[in-house]
């Protein structure tokens, strides 16, 4: 554990993963400052976080592409590090609005990185995604596997990864960690914060929760003929609180190190869609009706992380189960049937 604690800028800190990471940061003695434009998050999160933590959370409403506002934020705090979550994250939306995604995700990251450089902040954690990998459903995916995203969202993440790696070469005092995570699920056990998608959810567990709450009549499972345990797609589901802890471990890892390092954050264990449904039903004593539909273009039978590198170098291992994530997700939905409203 790092012996140096201080202010940490968390861009996109009001989002799903960012908000849970803020709690983990506070638990480990860091002082997070949230920067968010609330385009796909809610200001209500800030009050919820303050209540959970027991003291006010610093938050600045700002877009990462607003250079003057960014400089003002960096000038107001002596930041120890930057954790960059800010960005758009819908695969389907990125296909219909590729320019918007490159502008927000890539330009926003460049502007934030430049502001950090001007402020001499040299510890950086970047939120990436397993979507950067080339399609491969035959084995666990390792950090050294080929990279070939198939949509603008994944491509924007890969571009940012390369930018950060080049930036570290140009600035040898910088220590950076790039985190490629797989399928975050679950919520804080208090039920106060969780995944609250605006509009149609992109991830499966909010869909399952909508069915459980009676908002959607049945879950559609896309593909029932994959070469998996039950024919449905297998994914590596990691509890969002484990993922949050992984970001704190990564921040601690950057102390005293130089250069950029890439880590997968996953469990190394696959769970099929039907298994996920069963876990949800068993943990919450509820029935989830479903239908099997055709495969979606581009979907794979299996996408599971090889987590060994993070276990060895970050001393990170996912501890929470898929069943626990299902329980926490339903608890969140029960207390917040309309999300953050």
C-alpha positions as CSV (number, residue, x, y, z in Angstrom):
1,X,0.0,0.0,0.0
2,X,1.2,3.5,-0.9
3,X,2.4,5.6,2.0
4,X,1.5,8.8,0.2
5,X,-2.1,9.9,0.1
6,X,-3.4,13.1,-1.6
7,X,-5.9,14.6,-4.0
8,X,-6.9,12.4,-7.0
9,X,-8.8,13.9,-10.0
10,X,-11.5,11.4,-11.1
11,X,-12.9,12.4,-14.5
12,X,-16.3,10.8,-15.1
13,X,-16.4,10.1,-11.4
14,X,-20.2,10.3,-11.3
15,X,-20.5,7.4,-13.6
16,X,-21.1,3.8,-12.8
17,X,-17.5,2.6,-12.3
18,X,-16.1,6.0,-11.4
19,X,-18.5,6.5,-8.5
20,X,-17.7,3.1,-7.0
21,X,-14.0,3.9,-7.4
22,X,-14.5,7.1,-5.5
23,X,-15.6,5.1,-2.5
24,X,-12.6,2.8,-2.7
25,X,-10.3,5.7,-2.9
26,X,-11.7,7.3,0.2
27,X,-11.5,4.0,2.1
28,X,-7.8,3.9,1.3
29,X,-7.2,7.5,2.5
30,X,-7.2,9.3,-0.9
31,X,-9.1,12.5,-1.5
32,X,-11.0,12.2,-4.8
33,X,-12.2,15.2,-6.7
34,X,-14.9,14.4,-9.3
35,X,-15.0,16.1,-12.6
36,X,-18.1,15.3,-14.7
37,X,-20.3,17.0,-17.3
38,X,-23.3,14.8,-16.3
39,X,-24.1,14.0,-20.0
40,X,-24.6,10.3,-19.1
41,X,-24.6,10.4,-15.3
42,X,-26.6,12.2,-12.6
43,X,-25.7,14.9,-10.1
44,X,-27.7,12.9,-7.6
45,X,-24.7,10.6,-7.4
46,X,-22.6,13.3,-5.7
47,X,-25.1,13.5,-2.8
48,X,-25.3,9.7,-2.5
49,X,-21.5,9.5,-2.4
50,X,-21.3,12.2,0.3
51,X,-23.9,10.3,2.4
52,X,-22.1,7.0,2.0
53,X,-18.7,8.5,2.9
54,X,-20.0,10.7,5.7
55,X,-18.6,14.0,4.3
56,X,-18.9,16.2,1.3
57,X,-17.3,15.0,-2.0
58,X,-15.6,17.7,-4.1
59,X,-17.1,17.9,-7.6
60,X,-16.7,20.2,-10.5
61,X,-19.2,20.2,-13.4
62,X,-17.0,20.5,-16.5
63,X,-16.3,18.9,-19.8
64,X,-12.8,17.5,-20.4
65,X,-12.6,19.5,-23.6
66,X,-13.0,22.8,-21.8
67,X,-9.3,23.7,-21.5
68,X,-9.7,26.8,-19.4
69,X,-12.0,25.0,-16.9
70,X,-9.6,22.1,-16.7
71,X,-6.6,24.3,-16.0
72,X,-8.6,26.0,-13.2
73,X,-9.4,22.6,-11.6
74,X,-5.8,21.5,-11.8
75,X,-4.7,24.9,-10.3
76,X,-7.2,24.6,-7.4
77,X,-5.8,21.3,-6.2
78,X,-2.4,19.8,-5.8
79,X,-3.3,16.5,-7.5
80,X,-1.4,13.4,-6.8
81,X,-2.8,11.5,-9.8
82,X,-5.4,11.4,-12.5
83,X,-7.9,8.6,-13.0
84,X,-9.6,9.1,-16.4
85,X,-13.1,7.5,-16.8
86,X,-14.7,10.3,-18.8
87,X,-16.1,9.2,-22.1
88,X,-19.0,7.7,-24.0
89,X,-19.3,3.9,-23.9
90,X,-22.1,2.5,-26.1
91,X,-20.9,0.2,-28.9
92,X,-24.0,0.7,-31.0
93,X,-24.1,4.4,-30.5
94,X,-20.5,4.7,-31.5
95,X,-21.3,3.1,-34.9
96,X,-24.1,5.7,-35.6
97,X,-22.1,8.6,-34.2
98,X,-18.4,7.8,-34.8
99,X,-17.3,11.4,-35.0
100,X,-19.0,12.2,-31.7
101,X,-17.2,9.3,-30.0
102,X,-13.8,10.2,-31.4
103,X,-14.3,13.8,-30.4
104,X,-15.4,13.0,-26.8
105,X,-13.2,10.0,-26.0
106,X,-10.0,10.9,-27.9
107,X,-10.1,14.7,-28.0
108,X,-11.3,14.8,-24.4
109,X,-8.5,12.5,-23.3
110,X,-5.9,14.5,-25.1
111,X,-7.1,17.8,-23.5
112,X,-7.1,16.2,-20.1
113,X,-3.6,14.8,-20.6
114,X,-2.3,18.2,-21.7
115,X,-3.8,19.8,-18.6
116,X,-2.2,17.2,-16.4
117,X,1.1,17.8,-18.2
118,X,0.8,21.6,-17.5
119,X,0.1,20.9,-13.9
120,X,2.9,18.3,-13.6
121,X,0.7,15.5,-12.6
122,X,2.7,12.4,-13.5
123,X,0.6,9.4,-12.2
124,X,-2.2,8.4,-14.6
125,X,-4.8,5.6,-14.6
126,X,-6.7,5.1,-17.9
127,X,-10.0,3.3,-18.1
128,X,-9.9,1.1,-21.2
129,X,-11.9,-2.0,-22.3
130,X,-11.6,-5.6,-23.5
131,X,-13.2,-4.4,-26.7
132,X,-9.7,-3.4,-27.9
133,X,-8.8,-7.1,-28.4
134,X,-9.1,-9.1,-31.6
135,X,-12.0,-11.5,-31.6
136,X,-10.9,-14.8,-30.0
137,X,-13.2,-17.1,-28.2
138,X,-10.9,-20.1,-27.9
139,X,-8.9,-19.2,-24.8
140,X,-8.4,-16.7,-22.0
141,X,-7.4,-13.3,-23.3
142,X,-4.0,-12.0,-22.2
143,X,-2.6,-8.5,-22.3
144,X,-0.2,-9.6,-25.1
145,X,-2.9,-10.9,-27.4
146,X,-3.5,-9.1,-30.7
147,X,-5.5,-5.9,-30.7
148,X,-8.2,-5.2,-33.3
149,X,-11.4,-3.4,-32.1
150,X,-14.4,-3.8,-34.4
151,X,-16.3,-0.6,-33.6
152,X,-15.5,3.1,-33.0
153,X,-15.9,2.8,-29.3
154,X,-13.2,0.1,-29.0
155,X,-11.1,2.0,-31.5
156,X,-11.3,5.2,-29.5
157,X,-10.1,3.3,-26.4
158,X,-7.2,1.8,-28.3
159,X,-6.2,5.2,-29.8
160,X,-6.1,6.6,-26.2
161,X,-4.0,3.7,-25.0
162,X,-1.4,4.4,-27.8
163,X,-1.5,8.1,-27.0
164,X,-0.8,7.4,-23.3
165,X,2.0,5.0,-24.1
166,X,3.6,7.5,-26.5
167,X,3.2,10.2,-23.9
168,X,5.0,8.1,-21.3
169,X,7.9,7.7,-23.7
170,X,8.0,11.5,-24.3
171,X,7.7,12.2,-20.6
172,X,9.9,9.6,-18.8
173,X,8.8,10.8,-15.3
174,X,5.2,9.7,-15.9
175,X,3.9,6.5,-14.5
176,X,0.7,5.2,-16.1
177,X,-1.6,2.1,-15.9
178,X,-4.0,1.1,-18.6
179,X,-6.9,-1.1,-17.3
180,X,-8.7,-3.3,-19.8
181,X,-11.8,-4.6,-18.0
182,X,-14.3,-7.1,-19.1
183,X,-18.0,-7.1,-17.9
184,X,-18.7,-5.0,-14.8
185,X,-21.8,-5.9,-12.9
186,X,-23.4,-5.4,-9.5
187,X,-23.7,-2.3,-7.3
188,X,-22.7,-1.0,-3.9
189,X,-24.2,-3.2,-1.2
190,X,-26.0,-0.2,0.4
191,X,-28.2,0.1,-2.7
192,X,-27.3,3.8,-2.9
193,X,-25.3,3.8,-6.1
194,X,-25.4,1.4,-9.0
195,X,-25.7,1.2,-12.8
196,X,-28.4,3.6,-14.0
197,X,-28.3,3.7,-17.8
198,X,-30.1,6.5,-19.6
199,X,-32.5,5.0,-22.1
200,X,-32.1,1.4,-23.2
201,X,-29.4,-0.4,-21.2
202,X,-26.2,-1.6,-23.0
203,X,-25.4,-4.2,-20.5
204,X,-27.2,-7.4,-19.6
205,X,-27.7,-7.2,-15.8
206,X,-29.7,-4.0,-16.0
207,X,-31.9,-5.7,-18.6
208,X,-32.4,-8.7,-16.3
209,X,-33.3,-6.3,-13.5
210,X,-35.8,-4.5,-15.7
211,X,-37.5,-7.8,-16.4
212,X,-37.5,-8.6,-12.7
213,X,-39.1,-5.2,-12.0
214,X,-41.8,-5.9,-14.6
215,X,-40.7,-3.1,-16.9
216,X,-39.8,-5.5,-19.7
217,X,-41.9,-8.7,-20.2
218,X,-38.9,-10.9,-21.0
219,X,-35.2,-11.0,-21.5
220,X,-34.0,-11.7,-25.1
221,X,-30.9,-13.8,-25.1
222,X,-29.0,-13.3,-28.4
223,X,-27.7,-16.7,-29.5
224,X,-28.4,-20.1,-28.1
225,X,-26.2,-22.2,-30.4
226,X,-22.6,-21.2,-29.3
227,X,-20.2,-24.0,-28.4
228,X,-20.5,-23.3,-24.7
229,X,-21.9,-25.1,-21.7
230,X,-25.5,-24.3,-22.6
231,X,-25.3,-22.6,-26.0
232,X,-25.4,-19.1,-24.7
233,X,-22.6,-16.6,-24.7
234,X,-20.0,-16.8,-21.9
235,X,-18.5,-13.6,-20.4
236,X,-16.2,-12.7,-17.6
237,X,-18.4,-10.8,-15.1
238,X,-16.6,-8.8,-12.5
239,X,-18.2,-7.1,-9.6
240,X,-18.0,-3.3,-9.9
241,X,-16.6,-3.1,-6.3
242,X,-13.8,-5.4,-7.2
243,X,-13.2,-3.3,-10.3
244,X,-13.1,-0.2,-8.2
245,X,-10.5,-1.8,-5.8
246,X,-8.4,-2.6,-8.9
247,X,-8.2,1.1,-9.8
248,X,-6.9,1.9,-6.3
249,X,-4.4,-0.9,-6.5
250,X,-3.3,0.5,-9.8
251,X,-2.9,3.9,-8.3
252,X,-0.7,2.5,-5.6
253,X,1.3,0.6,-8.2
254,X,2.3,3.8,-10.0
255,X,4.2,5.2,-7.0
256,X,7.9,5.0,-7.7
257,X,7.5,3.4,-11.2
258,X,7.9,4.9,-14.6
259,X,6.4,4.2,-18.0
260,X,3.0,2.6,-19.0
261,X,1.7,-0.8,-18.1
262,X,-1.4,-2.6,-19.3
263,X,-3.5,-4.9,-17.1
264,X,-6.7,-6.9,-17.6
265,X,-9.2,-6.7,-14.8
266,X,-11.4,-9.7,-14.7
267,X,-12.0,-12.9,-12.8
268,X,-10.6,-15.5,-15.2
269,X,-13.9,-17.4,-14.9
270,X,-16.7,-17.4,-17.5
271,X,-20.4,-17.4,-16.8
272,X,-23.0,-18.0,-19.5
273,X,-26.0,-15.8,-20.0
274,X,-28.3,-18.6,-18.8
275,X,-26.1,-19.2,-15.7
276,X,-26.3,-15.5,-15.0
277,X,-30.1,-15.6,-15.2
278,X,-30.1,-18.6,-12.8
279,X,-27.8,-16.9,-10.3
280,X,-30.1,-13.8,-10.4
281,X,-33.2,-16.0,-9.9
282,X,-31.7,-18.0,-7.0
283,X,-30.2,-15.1,-5.2
284,X,-33.3,-12.9,-5.4
285,X,-36.1,-15.5,-5.4
286,X,-37.5,-14.2,-8.6
287,X,-38.3,-15.6,-12.0
288,X,-36.9,-14.1,-15.2
289,X,-38.8,-15.0,-18.3
290,X,-36.5,-15.2,-21.4
291,X,-36.5,-16.0,-25.1
292,X,-33.7,-17.1,-27.3
293,X,-33.1,-14.9,-30.3
294,X,-30.6,-15.0,-33.1
295,X,-27.0,-14.2,-32.6
296,X,-26.0,-10.5,-32.9
297,X,-23.4,-9.6,-35.5
298,X,-19.9,-9.6,-34.0
299,X,-20.7,-11.4,-30.8
300,X,-18.4,-14.2,-29.7
301,X,-19.2,-17.4,-27.9
302,X,-16.7,-16.7,-25.1
303,X,-14.8,-13.6,-23.8
304,X,-12.9,-14.3,-20.6
305,X,-9.8,-12.5,-19.1
306,X,-6.5,-14.0,-18.2
307,X,-6.1,-12.2,-14.8
308,X,-2.7,-13.6,-13.9
309,X,-0.6,-10.4,-14.6
310,X,-2.8,-8.2,-12.4
311,X,-2.7,-10.8,-9.6
312,X,1.1,-11.0,-9.8
313,X,2.0,-7.3,-10.3
314,X,-0.9,-5.4,-8.8
315,X,-1.7,-7.9,-6.1
316,X,-5.3,-7.7,-7.3
317,X,-7.7,-10.6,-7.4
318,X,-11.5,-10.3,-7.8
319,X,-13.1,-11.5,-4.5
320,X,-16.8,-11.1,-5.0
321,X,-18.9,-13.7,-6.8
322,X,-21.4,-13.4,-9.7
323,X,-24.1,-14.4,-7.2
324,X,-23.2,-11.5,-4.9
325,X,-23.2,-9.1,-7.9
326,X,-26.7,-10.3,-8.8
327,X,-27.9,-9.8,-5.3
328,X,-26.4,-6.3,-5.1
329,X,-27.8,-5.3,-8.5
330,X,-31.3,-6.3,-7.5
331,X,-31.0,-4.5,-4.2
332,X,-30.0,-1.4,-6.1
333,X,-33.0,-1.8,-8.5
334,X,-35.4,-2.4,-5.6
335,X,-34.5,0.8,-3.8
336,X,-34.1,2.8,-7.1
337,X,-36.6,1.4,-9.6
338,X,-36.2,4.6,-11.8
339,X,-32.5,4.8,-11.3
340,X,-31.2,8.2,-10.2
341,X,-34.3,10.4,-10.4
